[in-house]
Amino acid sequence: MQELTVRDLRHALVGVPDDIPVRLGSDSGVDQGMGEIVIEEARWIKGEGGWFEIYANDHCDDMRDCDPLPDEEFDRIMKILGI
């Protein structure tokens, strides 16, 4: 496995339209969150070494759909938290 460099990214983006979404894919399942993996930001992290970061999170419309707990346990925890 080799890390993607900015040079590789630039080459991959040649001719790609500006208005299409960026999505995460994976052979190892990293893109298989409980909800929908949404790539939210791309940014240059400056500092010692520095890197370019693709920032993503797992989003759910309903917390119950994203939680692997059985419904009874989920409800018990939500009650304790006052949610």
N, C-alpha and C positions, 0 to 999 in steps of 0.2 A: 504494500500500500504506500502511495506517495502523496504528500500534501499538495493541494492545488496552489499554484502561485498566481500572483496578479498577472504575470505574463500569460499563463495558461488561460486565465479568465478573459483577458482582453482578446486573445485569439478566438475563444469560443463565442464571443459576443459580436464578432464581425458580421454585419448584415442582419442582425436580429432586430426586429421592429421594437421601438421604444415603448409601446403600449401593451405588451403582453405580460402576464403575470410570471413571477418566478416561483417555482415549486420545488420542494425537497424530494429527492428520491434516494433509495438505498437498497443494497443487496442484503444488508444485515438487519433490517427492520427498524432502524433508527427513525424512519419516517412513519412508523406505525403507532402513533400516540393513541390515547384514549379518545381524543376528540379530533379536531382538524389541526394539523401542523400548519401554522401561518408564518411565512417569512416576513418579518416586520421591518427590517432595516439592514442596510449594508453600510459599513463604516470602517474608516482607517483608524486603528488604535495606534497612536504614536507613543513613543517612549523607548526604553531599552529593548532592542530587538524589533519591536513593532510588528503588527500584523494587520491584515484586512479581515474583518469579521462579517459573516452573514449571521444575523441574529433572528432566531425563530422561537416561537412558543406553541404549546399545545393549547388550543382554545375549544371550549365547549359552550353551547347555548344553555345547557341544563347541567348543573353540577352532578346530578345523579347519573347522567349518561357517561361521565368521565371518571367516575369512581368505581374501582374494581370490588369494593366491599358489597356484601349482600345487603339488600334494602333495609333489613331490620337493624343491622349494625350502622349503616349510613344514617338512618333516622335517629338512632340513639346518640350518635356523635353530634349531629346537627342540633339536637335538643340540648345537649350539654353546652354547646357553644352558643346557644341562644339564637340560632339562625332558622 
